[in-house]
Amino acid sequence: MLPSGPSRWPVSSTFHPSRLLDQEAQLLPADQAEALEAIAGVDEVSVNEEIQRAIAAHIEARRSDPDFRRRLQASIERNREILERLAR
């Protein structure tokens, strides 16, 4: 189990790592929540920081993916056309 001092977890009044396992919240399956807490503990960072790192890595991977970039450009064009029609 990870230490739970104030510097270990996010300051938010609504989030606590135990909520990752909360059946009602269903933020993550239990095995993923446990793995995330273990990884954060080994890396000596908060669960929140570990989540932020994962999200940043995912965003960077998407930006580097040529197929995603093509779909993104197509989406931009479709939305531009819609917005231009709305502006008339």
C-alpha positions as CSV (number, residue, x, y, z in Angstrom):
1,M,0.0,0.0,0.0
2,L,1.2,3.5,-0.8
3,P,1.8,6.2,1.8
4,S,-1.2,8.5,1.9
5,G,0.4,11.8,3.2
6,P,-0.8,15.1,1.7
7,S,2.1,15.2,-0.8
8,R,1.2,11.8,-2.2
9,W,-2.3,12.4,-3.6
10,P,-4.1,15.1,-5.5
11,V,-5.3,18.1,-3.5
12,S,-8.8,17.8,-5.0
13,S,-11.6,17.5,-2.4
14,T,-13.5,15.1,-4.8
15,F,-10.7,12.7,-5.8
16,H,-8.9,10.1,-3.8
17,P,-7.0,7.1,-5.2
18,S,-9.4,4.8,-3.3
19,R,-12.1,6.1,-5.7
20,L,-10.2,4.2,-8.5
21,L,-11.6,1.0,-6.9
22,D,-15.0,2.5,-5.9
23,Q,-17.6,0.2,-7.4
24,E,-20.1,3.1,-7.8
25,A,-17.6,5.4,-9.5
26,Q,-16.3,2.7,-11.8
27,L,-13.4,4.8,-12.9
28,L,-11.1,1.8,-13.5
29,P,-11.4,-1.9,-13.2
30,A,-9.9,-3.1,-9.9
31,D,-6.8,-4.7,-11.6
32,Q,-6.0,-1.5,-13.5
33,A,-6.5,0.7,-10.4
34,E,-4.2,-1.6,-8.4
35,A,-1.6,-1.6,-11.1
36,L,-1.7,2.2,-11.4
37,E,-1.3,2.7,-7.7
38,A,1.7,0.2,-7.7
39,I,3.3,2.0,-10.7
40,A,2.9,5.4,-9.0
41,G,4.4,4.0,-5.8
42,V,7.4,2.6,-7.6
43,D,7.9,5.9,-9.5
44,E,7.4,7.8,-6.2
45,V,4.7,10.1,-7.7
46,S,1.1,10.6,-7.0
47,V,-1.6,8.6,-8.8
48,N,-2.7,11.9,-10.3
49,E,0.7,12.6,-11.7
50,E,0.9,9.0,-13.2
51,I,-2.5,9.6,-14.8
52,Q,-1.3,13.0,-16.2
53,R,1.9,11.3,-17.6
54,A,-0.2,8.6,-19.3
55,I,-2.6,11.1,-20.9
56,A,0.3,13.2,-22.1
57,A,2.0,10.1,-23.7
58,H,-1.3,9.2,-25.3
59,I,-1.8,12.6,-26.8
60,E,1.8,12.7,-28.1
61,A,1.3,9.2,-29.6
62,R,-1.9,10.4,-31.4
63,R,-0.1,13.5,-32.7
64,S,2.6,11.3,-34.1
65,D,0.2,8.8,-35.8
66,P,-0.1,9.6,-39.5
67,D,-3.5,7.8,-39.8
68,F,-4.9,9.9,-36.8
69,R,-3.5,13.1,-38.4
70,R,-5.3,12.3,-41.7
71,R,-8.6,11.7,-39.8
72,L,-8.0,14.9,-37.8
73,Q,-7.5,16.9,-40.9
74,A,-10.7,15.5,-42.5
75,S,-12.6,16.3,-39.3
76,I,-11.2,19.9,-39.3
77,E,-12.4,20.3,-42.9
78,R,-15.9,18.9,-42.2
79,N,-16.3,21.2,-39.2
80,R,-15.0,24.2,-41.1
81,E,-17.6,23.6,-43.8
82,I,-20.4,23.3,-41.2
83,L,-19.2,26.4,-39.4
84,E,-19.0,28.4,-42.6
85,R,-22.6,27.4,-43.6
86,L,-23.8,28.4,-40.1
87,A,-22.1,31.8,-40.5
88,R,-24.0,32.7,-43.7
